[in-house]
Amino acid sequence: MSPYDALSHQYWREGLDEQLAGHQVVTVTLAPRYFSWRFRGNSLTLSHDISLREEYDLVIATSMTDLSALKGMCPSLQNVPAILYFHENQFAYPVTGASAHLLERQITSLYSAIAADRLVFNSNFNKDTFLGGVDDLLARMPDGVPPEIVASLDNKSLVIAVALRPQTASPAQTSPVFSMVWNHRWEQDKGVVRLEMLVRKLLNTNIEFQFHLIGQAFRKIPVEIRRTLAMLRSENKLGEEGFVEDRDSYIALLNSSHLVLSTAQQEFQGLAVLEAMQAGCIPVVPDGLSYREFVPAEYRYQDDGIAVDMILDVYRQFVGGELPEPKLPDQVDYSRVKDSWQSLLAQI
């Protein structure tokens, strides 16, 4: 069940379908729009889905699912074991603007976690920030909080990263110009303020480069993205921009690039960077979040100055024809992840 079936959620469930070959799988999804309503209202919507009236052996649901309410409204699911899969959690997002719904989302996530038989996280960073967030939240409640909730959640938790699926698109010819890509959602939590500053600093150097600023855009595009695009256009440095709809074209673009940049303020695994690394891009990412688990230390920066120095160093390697091949972490190996899921299903 994927009640907010965004791109990364689709990537995970399509890979999981392949990894669960031999099982009969029924997929139930809702469109990734109206985030606040989806988060709180998905149990109401899903409870009227006729496919959930069948008999099942197991539910695997993303953490967007209001699992406790859904089990209450669907008698057929009440005694079915459930795995809750966390792509992210509601305790580790940087808070910007109004946060009226944040407490409600955190409580909903907590109740869903209690209702699940096992909790699976895509990174230790995700797991630790969720459990730490629950601990802090419950400590603020005035009374009536049962003891050992965090310990019980921890005891049924494990980490299985989203596996990188094979990239089937034909490799494109590598760009003869030094090519960088920033491939994230066009939203504040992906660090668009830092992105603008870094691009401005790069434009003040004398290196020749092309910058692909791609990713999914929504109704309100951050002003920093607009300014960054304008700067790159004015200097004739802008490559591809916006959302690349066709996946083969997207993979071809990654294959043709040399460096992938992240400026994220929140990242629970970092599939965009990992896919770019899979295509041969050198990562330059913040030294924090989940990147510490998936990206070697030599590719992580502590501040903007270090980030620019790292990019310039990769540029010098490119000019010298000495770009290394980035090594992918073992956690995202397809066979390893498949074995982990098969083992979990056997236990449940």
Secondary structure, DSSP 8 states (H G I E B T S, - for coil): -BSS--HHHHHHHHHHHHHTTTS-----B--S--HHHHHHHHHHHHTT-GGGGS--S-EEEETTS-HHHHHHH-GGGTTS-EEEEES--TTSS---S--TTHHHHHHHHHHHHHH-SEEEESSHHHHHHHHHHHHHHHHTS-S---TTHHHHHHHTEEE---------S------SS-EEEEES-SSGGGTHHHHHHHHHHHHTS----EEEEE----SS--HHHHHHHHHHHHTT-EEEEE---SHHHHHHHHHH-SEEE---S--SS-HHHHHHHHTT-EEEEESSTTHHHHS-GGGEESSHHHHHHHHHHHHHHHHTT--------GGG-HHHHHHHHHHHHHH-
